């Protein structure tokens, strides 16, 4: 057992997707972390979903979590990362949470666990919408009477377990959920951003490259560690040319499926123009992180 872990949290319907990401993580060289998949129900045939070397862990879902607001896109299990992180912080020193629609691109994930957290409990990547417009107003903050501030995407989270426990983060988050349901516009992402308002460490976008048609072509030249498919098209979707074929092919190959037929890429003029439009903004933003492990501390209004 390592002192660190990478965790993926899902219901049984997404175990195969989590298993694919776990497979990629287990192939990392100099690995200094366990790979833990948390779910609500342990299947009888674990080997069907979970690669050898990964740990499958059953979640104890709080009733409070089940009763939180949800919609057609984000069901109540999107909140499951909260009790999962709480539980894992009792067993590990640092916990790296990943969404299941992540693709591991580069080796070197282990180095992330060694960064200086500067006394903060959480490190994450700024949400792509606010990265392009740094002064973009965050409705969650205004709803609860907080000043506008940097806002992170919750698809990749590095948690310092000691600080998470010391600050009773989970208990405070549950209270927030109970007393401010109108602020949960992005569910647990909203809760986490309110809890860690002006009190988090920003990572380079290379650790959570949020793949949208504004920056999808730019990302192919940057070699991010994690590509996060935040849109409707996922590696397990039927190829339609909107994603590079390699993502579909690697996913299909893992499950022993035939490689999807080559599709003509959707090089629409609108996508090319959007990437050109955001090229300078992205290039300027990346100067904040001269190295992949560079960080920016957000405390007391420091943006």
N, C-alpha and C positions, 0 to 999 in steps of 0.2 A: 504494500500500500504506500503510495506517495503522499507527500504532505499537501499537494495541490490536486485539484480535479477540474476537468471540463465536464459540464453537465448539459444534457439536452432533456427537455421536459415535454411530454406529449401524451395524448390519449392513445389507446390501442390502435386506432386507425392510422396513426402516423408513426408507429414503431418502425416500419420498414424504412421510412425516410430518415428517422433518427439513427437507425442502424447504418445507413450509408455514410452519414457524416462521421459516426463513430469509427467506421472502417478507415476513413481518410485520416482521422486524428491518430489512430493507432499506428499508422505508417510513418508518423513523424520521427525523425532521427533525434537522438538524445532526449527522448521523451521523459519529462519530469512530473507527469500528472497521470492520475487515473482518468478513465473515461466512464462516466456514470450516466445512465439513462433512467430517468424517473418517470413512472407512469402510475395510473390509478389501479391497474389490474395486471398481474403477472400472467402471461399466457402459458398454457401447458407446454407448448413446444417453443422454448426460448430461442433455440438455435435457428429457427426459421426467420427470426428478426434481428437477433443480436450477434454481432461478430465475436469470435473468440477473443477474449482479453478485455471486453467491455463488461461493466457491472450493471446489472438491472436492479433497480430499487423501487419498492412500492411506496407510493405517496399516501400520506394521511391527509385527506382534503378537509380543511376547516369548513364548517357550515357557513361561516361568514363569507368565505371565498365563493361558494356556490351561489349565494344570494346576491352577489354584486351585479351591477348593470351589465348587460350584454346586448349584442345585436346579431344580425345574420352573418356578418363576416367574422366577428370576434365573439366566440362562445365563452362560457364561464371558465373553460380550461385554459384560456390565455392568462388567467391569474395564477395558475398553478406554480409558476416559477417562484412566487413569493414564499409559500410554505416549503418548497423544495430547497431554496437557498437557505432558509432558516434552519432546516434540518442538516444540510451539508456543512453549514458553518460550525456545527458542533463536532464535525469529524475532520475538517481540513483547515489549513491556514489561509489558503486562497481558493476561491471558486470562480471559474470562468464559465458564465452561462452563454449558450449559443442557441439561436432559433434553429428549427429544423430545416428551414429553407436557406441554409448557409452552404456554400461550396468552399472547401478548403483548397486554396490555390498554391500557397507557398509553404516550404519547410521553415522551421524556426519559431513555431508557436510557443515552445518552452520558454523562450527568452522573455515573453510578456510577463510571466509570473515573477520575474526578478526586478521589475521596475520599482522605483521609489514612489510609493503611494502618498508621500508627503503628509502623512497623518490623516488622510481622507479615507472614507469607507468604500468608495465606489469610483471606478474609472470606466469611461464609455466614449463613444464617438458622437459628435454633434449630429443632430438630425439633418438630413440632406437639404430639407427645405430652408432651414434657418442658416445652414452653411452658405447657401447661395445668397440669402438675404439676412445678414447677421442681426438686423434690427427688427426682424419679423416678430410681431406680437404673439405671445403664447397665451391662448385663451384660458388654459388651465390655471395659470398664475393669476390672471386678472379675476377669475371666478372666485378664488379664495383670498383675494386682496393682497397678493404679492407683487412686487415690482417685476417688470420684464427682465429676463435673464437668459443666458445660454440654456439650451434645451437639448437633451440627448436622445438618441434612438436606443431602445431597450433590447435590440436584437443581439447585441454583444455587450456583456457586462462583466467586469472584473471586480470581484468583491473581496475586500480584506475582512476575513472572518472575525478577527478580534474587535475591529471597529464596528462591524455590524452588530455584534453582541453588546458591546459597551454602550452603544447609543440606543439600544432597544428598538432598532429600525423596524423590525417586523410588527411589534406592538403599535408603534406610532402609525405605520401604514394602515393597519386595520382600523384604527380610530379615524384616520383621514377618510377612509372608504365609507365608514358609517355616517360621518357628519358632513361630508361634502360629495355626495353622489353626483351632483351636477357637474363636478369638475372632471369626472372620469371620461373625458372625450376619447382618449386612446387607452382606456382601461388601465392595466397595471403600469403601462409606460407613463401615464399621467400621474399615478400614485408615486412612482419612483422619482419622477422629476420634481414633484412638490416636496417630497420628503428630503431630497438632496438639493433643494433649491440653493444656488450659489455655494455649493459645498461638495464639489466633485472634481475629478481629474479628467481632462479631455485627452483622448488618444488620437493619434493620426487616423485620418479616414481610411488608411490602408488596412486597418483592423476591422472595419465594417463598411466595405464599399457598397453603398446602397444603390443597387443597379436600377436605374431609371433611364428612360429614353433621352434624358438630358445629358447623361454622363456615361452611358454604357460603352460607347466607343472609346472614350478617354480611359476608362478603367482597363481596357485590354492592353494598354501600353504601360500601365503602372505596376503590374504584378502585385495586386493587393494580397494580403494574407487570407482574408475572408471576403468572398463576394456574397452579398445578401440580396436575394431576389424579392424585393419588397413589393413588386407589382404582381399582377395576376398570372404571369407566365413563370412556371417553375421548371427545374430540370426534369421532373417526372411528367410534365405535360407533353402532349403530342407536338413534335417539332413543327413550327410554322415559319421558321426563318427569323423570328424576332430575337432569339438567343443564338450565340455561336453553337454550332453543332456539338462541340466537344463536351459541353455540359450535359446534354441529353445522352451522348454516347457513353460517357463515363458512368452515368447513372444506370443505363441499360446494361452495360457490361457487367456491373457489379451483381445484377440480378440474373445474369446468364441469358439476357434477352438479345435478340438480334439487333445489331446497330441500326438506329433509325435511318431511313433513306435521306440522302443529302437533299436539303431544301435550299432554294435560292434565298439568300439573305434579304431581309426587308430593308434595303438601303434606300429608304424613302428620303426625299429631299428634306422633309420636315425634321427627321431624326438627325440628319447631317447638320442642318442649320442649328438645331438646338445644341448639339455637341460643340459646334464652333462658337455659339453664343456663350456657352458656359466654360469654354476652355480657359480663357483668361481669368475668370473668377476662381476656377479650380486651381490653376497654377499659382495664383496669388495666395489662396488659402493654404496650400501645401507648404508655402514658405514658413508658416508657423511651426512646421514640424520638419526641421532639417534632416532628422534621422527617423527611421521607422518607430523607434522607441522614445522619441521626444514627446513631451507632454505639456499641457497648459493647465495651470491650476485656476479653478473658478471658485473664489471665496470672496464674500462681501463686495460683490459688484465688479470684481476683476474680470473683464471679458477678453 
